[in-house]
């Protein structure tokens, strides 16, 4: 996290959940995985993120359940700390600080060394761990190449063609080497290992796709082909999980079509669940009967994002490349994938070097009724294949449905694409620019009532130059198209060339129209590292500045614009208004590397009580992708603290799936529960004065409470009632009973007939009794006078 005064640069999603092997709890209810600088806790039944363990300041490199307490988990990070968490409540218990950048590994002459760290027992939350001992040298940095066997009696590590096993009791290691190529021409390089939990047996995975089993005999390693005592799970590039059965080599269980290559496999302690991590940032939860029960999908991190970052106007979700041939719709609020939309609509073939269709462009109209996509394929020694597709939003399915497919819309690669918004609120036009030297306008006919399809309405060019980018003004009355160093401005109503704006000597890279009060300005960046602002009323250059802008974009809800500038291997952000070159906000070194993908997303609620330097975040939030495919955003300290507090209050019932019917039924049940609780609270007696202590006692986790002897005395004292309060309650009850009895007597006594005026005046002249006298009279009435009658009779 990077801080700039009141503004913070934080992770908002996209971090890999497949970088390390996930961990399943003992009861198989929760799954824990490293995700960037955090540890996420998911429910295995509802797929929802129950807790987000935050505290590390750098990449989390491992997650491990604590052997002595199944409700706690260790996490280690590049920040040099090992943290102990209570994952059921999301509480940080202890921090062990090491004097190295990488926990449990230290760098020495570019060779990794496996180190054992002793975590001391201490009552302090921050503890420094100083006892380190080297176990193995020159080991692989891949966590899948190291594993414990036979309940922690030995540890095995594989690197290249060597397998090394270290026994802790004897403090001795044994090394076994393989030849580079076997007789059949396969490659023996070790990629990963798995150790038997109860026997001296290791399964090794090799580069040629084969699995070999090794057993220790007289402290040497010899290859075998059986795995005694349990089954073996394997997976790879073909996205198929294979379960090998003991003593039944010919019988195997397959689970195919898991979507992408398998990178890690984990098994729950009770053996009821399998978990597979995949290359598309996904974790699949599989039952022991080899049946998929849940899928936890993160932001799909491909090799690169070909499309721009877009926001769906309807769902307010982030839209970008997903798995091959798809677009992913990702919820920014829940950090969860909503769905994948198949654009290419062809089966993806996992074959190295095979050229297949990829989605390279996507655009939405303002209401979200239409979406345009461009897919292309570049065969070897052939012209590229390009398809333009128009998708209409279907209200019934709440998704986009293919409406029009245009094969070969241009003769060369499409460089830019954007929608225009007509004055009547209906989408009227899509413009695409291509390296073939033309830009085309695609129109939706107004006369077609049923089953309308898009067609080409206009083809434009300028002096045989290739257009690079295009954009419409906010009202759709102007279209700007750049041809190398010349910007042309067109009227979409008549397709008349209105004016040209030139900025030699190099080409224009980005174009953005101003919004609201700045709509008369047109912003552009050039390859000569210039940021230019043109006034469309005077058709002249308003101002320019020297700046290496890697990305320029405008906020659709305000007058602000954002420019990401690459400076000395890091990226700076400048937020400004076109009407004045002085920036509204300037943030240095927001991330390392160059930012090439970013988007403004509208907020659900406006921020309140912001400082002047962060007011540009009031209505929209700026998201960007780093070179490591992490989704970052800008927020304020107050907003981040509010989100952290709300995440601690998050509670999800993991026994029922979160379906729309469940949400509808949940509201009804919640209302019924509130009504029943209201009736019950009216009937129950008030709790004693110590009820707050009892509430804290019942809600606090058992492992953080003091000893039972202390709790017992506190609990008993909370139930005691003082003598004074008891007498006061008895007196109040007696007074209430007397008033009720008097009221009953008055209701039973017949009303007297009207008396004569003289008698009435005499009665009215009698003095009235005071409250104290009435109280004493009631007390006397309650006394037992039977002894007086006995005395008179005697």
Buried (B, 14 or more C-beta within 10 A) or exposed (E): EBEBEBBBBBBBBBBBBBBBBBBBBEEBBBBBBBBBBBBBBBBBBBBBBBBBBBBBEBBBBBBEBBEEEEBBBBBBBBBBBBBBBBBBBBBBBBBBBBEBEBBBBBEEEEEBBBBBBEBEEEEEEEBEBEEBEEBBBBBBEBBBBBBEBBEEEBBBBBBBBBBBBBBEEEEEBBEBEBEEEEEEEEBBBBBBBBBBBEBBBBBBBBEBEBBBBBBBEEEEBEEEEEBEEBBBBBBBBEBBBBBBBEEEEEEEEEBEEBBBBBBBBBBBBEEBBBBBBBBBBBBBBBEBEBEBBBBBBBBBBBEEBBBBBBBBBBBBBBBBBBBBBBBBBBBBEEBBBBBBBEBBEEEBEEEEEEEBBBBBBBBBBBEBBBBBBBBBBEEEEEEBBBBBBBBBBEEEEEBBEBBBBBEEBBEBBBBBBBBBBBEEEEBBBBBBBBBBBBBBBBEBEEEEEEEBEBEEBBEBBBEEBBBBBBBBBBEBEBBBBBBBBBBBBBEBEEEEEBEEBEBEEEBBBBBBBBBEEBBBBBBBBBEBBBBBBBBBEEEEEBBBBEBBBBBBBBBBBBBBBBBBBBEEEBBBBBBBBBBEBEBBBEBEBBBEEBBBBBBBBBBEEEBEEBEEBBBBBBBBBBBBBBEBBBBBBBBBBBBEEEEEEEBEEEEBEBEEBBEEEBEEEEEEEEEEEEEEEEEEEEEEEEEEBBEEBBEEBEEEEEEEEEEEEEEEEBBEEBEEEEEEEEEEEEEEEEEEEBEEEEEEEEEEEEEEEEEEEEEEEEEEEEEEEEEEEEBEEBEEEEEEEEEEEEEEEE
